[in-house]
Amino acid sequence: MLVSLPALLIPHASQAEVTTNWWGSWAQVVAEGNLSFIHPDLSPFRLWLEGQSRWNDDWQDWYQGVARVALGYAISDRATVWVGYSFVPTQIAGTDYFGQQDVWPAFRYVWPTELGTFTFRTMLEANFIHGNDPRLFPRQLIRFMRPLEFEPRLSLVLWDEVLARGNNSQWGGEAGFGQNRAFAGGGWSFSPLVRVELGYMHQYIDSNDHHSQVMQNMVVGSMFINF
């Protein structure tokens, strides 16, 4: 169902042509914690640090990195608001290098249930390559994690994220659906402070003019650090 989701979301899918289908990988490290180490009164404030590296074309080329930093405030044990900045250096084979910069607010809600833990994250990025032509880029993530009964340190992890172009821009394309990322894998908790995840991500990217799509098959490895 996760892989078929993009076909339900893209109005032009029946008219479009899939032009690329290859394997690659993403690696990321995400650290998050509160600021009580500075002063106890700052414990509601959160810090989010993230680094990613991405390879495409059947692992022939490094093509993108992500450096992300954000400051958050915990409204409750479940809800956090964020404001952040991302730098996204990109060098796709055969094209010129460019460095995208993003500024964004975000809201995250964690919902523990008997079935497992659901996480909802909404982001509204303003993407800049040319300062006078920003692209609005809303993103919605739904994530599910369930520890396995026979080994609680091992978890089933599923998530799906939809990304859209909120406006027309000269470099960022026409408004509408942008891409869908669907992930299935497992996680292992070494301790309450360190967890790793490994799995498969199917990425479906719509072109700027909605006339063609790219299918990407990704092996994604992540490390999450709490402090």
C-alpha positions as MATLAB code, in Angstrom:
seq = 'MLVSLPALLIPHASQAEVTTNWWGSWAQVVAEGNLSFIHPDLSPFRLWLEGQSRWNDDWQDWYQGVARVALGYAISDRATVWVGYSFVPTQIAGTDYFGQQDVWPAFRYVWPTELGTFTFRTMLEANFIHGNDPRLFPRQLIRFMRPLEFEPRLSLVLWDEVLARGNNSQWGGEAGFGQNRAFAGGGWSFSPLVRVELGYMHQYIDSNDHHSQVMQNMVVGSMFINF';
ca = [
       0.000    0.000    0.000;
       2.834    2.390    0.754;
       4.348    1.991   -2.699;
       1.028    2.582   -4.452;
       0.258    5.750   -2.493;
       1.927    8.153   -5.011;
      -0.331    6.938   -7.799;
      -3.320    8.020   -5.728;
      -1.855   11.454   -5.088;
      -0.573   12.490   -8.546;
      -3.337   13.729  -10.853;
      -1.104   13.526  -13.932;
       0.245   10.031  -13.249;
      -1.747    8.393  -16.063;
      -0.264   10.845  -18.580;
       3.298   10.819  -17.241;
       6.271    8.672  -18.161;
       8.664    7.130  -15.658;
      12.086    8.058  -17.003;
      14.477    6.840  -14.295;
      14.499    3.868  -11.936;
      17.654    3.128   -9.942;
      19.053    2.143   -6.556;
      20.915    4.329   -4.099;
      21.307    4.963   -0.389;
      20.895    7.566    2.324;
      22.807    7.738    5.601;
      21.809   10.088    8.399;
      22.591   10.945   12.005;
      19.985   12.824   14.059;
      20.650   14.173   17.558;
      17.931   15.715   19.703;
      17.679   16.780   23.304;
      16.637   19.515   25.687;
      18.724   22.453   26.839;
      18.673   21.664   30.549;
      22.442   21.107   30.364;
      22.735   24.889   29.990;
      20.233   25.731   32.741;
      17.394   23.696   34.342;
      14.853   26.386   33.409;
      15.585   25.678   29.725;
      14.378   22.069   29.861;
      11.250   22.783   27.697;
      13.510   24.016   24.886;
      14.779   21.449   22.400;
      17.750   21.285   20.012;
      17.656   19.262   16.762;
      20.895   18.542   14.849;
      20.940   16.418   11.702;
      23.346   15.427    8.945;
      22.629   13.350    5.824;
      24.590   12.053    2.865;
      22.945   10.617   -0.268;
      24.158    8.479   -3.199;
      22.301    7.665   -6.413;
      22.708    6.002   -9.836;
      23.262    2.516   -8.389;
      25.760    3.926   -5.870;
      27.974    5.471   -8.562;
      27.593    9.087   -7.452;
      27.252   11.124   -4.288;
      24.598   13.643   -5.179;
      23.328   15.442   -2.086;
      23.868   16.266    1.571;
      21.658   17.820    4.228;
      22.739   19.780    7.309;
      19.796   20.712    9.521;
      19.568   22.597   12.815;
      16.445   23.654   14.707;
      15.338   25.086   18.029;
      12.122   23.727   19.506;
       9.776   24.196   22.419;
       7.899   21.311   24.057;
       4.284   22.398   24.480;
       3.596   19.088   26.249;
       5.105   15.615   26.553;
       3.684   14.848   23.100;
       3.729   18.125   21.121;
       6.736   20.207   20.039;
       6.999   23.273   17.813;
      10.184   23.998   15.883;
      11.894   26.665   13.837;
      14.884   25.600   11.782;
      17.376   25.997    8.953;
      18.698   23.484    6.413;
      21.590   23.630    3.959;
      21.317   21.177    1.052;
      24.427   20.970   -1.201;
      23.598   19.138   -4.432;
      25.762   17.860   -7.287;
      23.792   15.662   -9.678;
      25.937   14.076  -12.381;
      25.919   16.174  -15.547;
      24.527   19.294  -13.858;
      25.994   22.279  -12.043;
      26.491   22.281   -8.282;
      24.018   24.327   -6.254;
      23.439   24.934   -2.567;
      19.811   25.117   -1.483;
      18.923   26.831    1.777;
      15.688   26.234    3.679;
      14.036   28.007    6.585;
      11.012   26.411    8.170;
       8.616   26.061   11.065;
       7.476   22.576   12.058;
       5.058   20.871   14.419;
       5.488   17.338   15.758;
       3.003   15.257   17.710;
       3.802   11.851   19.251;
       0.839    9.551   19.911;
       1.577    6.356   21.868;
      -1.067    3.631   21.490;
      -1.419   -0.047   22.377;
      -0.609   -0.890   18.759;
       2.564    1.211   18.664;
       3.744    4.824   18.583;
       2.569    7.163   15.835;
       4.455   10.380   15.071;
       3.031   13.197   12.945;
       5.346   15.933   11.658;
       4.247   18.911    9.582;
       6.865   21.235    8.029;
       6.528   24.309    5.815;
       9.859   24.978    4.127;
      10.777   28.115    2.237;
      13.452   26.935   -0.223;
      16.000   29.404   -1.593;
      18.485   29.041   -4.401;
      17.832   32.471   -5.854;
      16.942   34.838   -3.039;
      14.231   36.658   -4.962;
      12.374   33.492   -6.038;
      11.568   31.343   -2.972;
       9.658   28.087   -3.258;
       7.172   27.056   -0.566;
       7.469   23.343    0.161;
       4.938   21.855    2.632;
       5.762   18.370    3.949;
       3.695   15.880    5.963;
       5.239   12.836    7.666;
       3.375    9.988    9.365;
       5.576    7.488   11.206;
       4.798    4.252   13.077;
       7.097    2.263   15.388;
       6.226   -0.928   17.257;
       8.664   -2.846   19.500;
       8.488   -6.603   18.891;
       7.233   -8.729   21.757;
       9.960  -11.373   21.563;
      12.731   -8.705   21.615;
      11.658   -5.203   22.774;
      14.946   -3.682   21.589;
      13.930   -4.570   18.022;
      11.170   -2.492   16.404;
       9.144   -2.460   13.226;
       9.384    0.997   11.617;
       7.063    2.320    8.887;
       6.697    5.879    7.637;
       5.415    7.868    4.707;
       6.101   11.507    3.809;
       4.349   13.578    1.148;
       6.113   16.713   -0.173;
       4.470   19.345   -2.366;
       5.333   22.549   -4.186;
       3.133   25.246   -2.707;
       3.724   27.844   -5.417;
       5.134   28.317   -8.901;
       8.789   29.341   -9.033;
      11.215   29.707  -11.909;
      13.714   27.191  -10.567;
      11.409   25.043   -8.430;
       8.706   24.255  -10.972;
       4.933   24.323  -10.982;
       2.799   24.141   -7.850;
       1.417   20.722   -6.962;
       2.584   17.324   -5.811;
       6.376   17.041   -5.520;
       7.310   13.615   -4.209;
       6.402   10.753   -1.900;
       8.763    8.785    0.336;
       7.622    5.458    1.797;
       9.856    3.507    4.200;
       9.712    0.050    5.772;
      12.424   -1.359    8.003;
      13.576   -2.213   11.480;
      15.131   -0.424   14.415;
      17.424   -1.538   17.227;
      17.684    0.346   20.545;
      21.128    0.018   22.089;
      19.905    2.117   25.025;
      17.293    4.823   25.679;
      19.847    7.248   24.213;
      20.905    5.493   20.988;
      18.849    3.771   18.294;
      19.683    2.694   14.740;
      17.301    1.962   11.878;
      17.829    0.245    8.529;
      15.352   -0.357    5.735;
      14.047    0.273    2.242;
      12.614    3.566    0.998;
      10.661    3.964   -2.225;
      10.895    7.559   -3.480;
       8.554    8.802   -6.209;
       9.485   12.240   -7.597;
       7.314   14.282   -9.930;
       9.108   16.540  -12.393;
       8.826   20.322  -12.189;
       6.362   20.359  -15.096;
       4.469   17.186  -13.964;
       5.276   15.448  -17.276;
       7.665   12.768  -16.023;
       8.535   10.905  -12.836;
      11.563    9.324  -11.222;
      11.410    6.103   -9.202;
      14.209    5.722   -6.651;
      14.897    2.589   -4.586;
      16.874    3.540   -1.493;
      18.607    1.680    1.310;
      18.326    4.057    4.282;
      20.425    3.808    7.447;
      19.853    6.120   10.403;
      21.261    6.709   13.857;
      19.214    8.613   16.437;
      20.877   10.080   19.527;
      18.961   11.516   22.487;
      20.651   13.813   24.968;
];
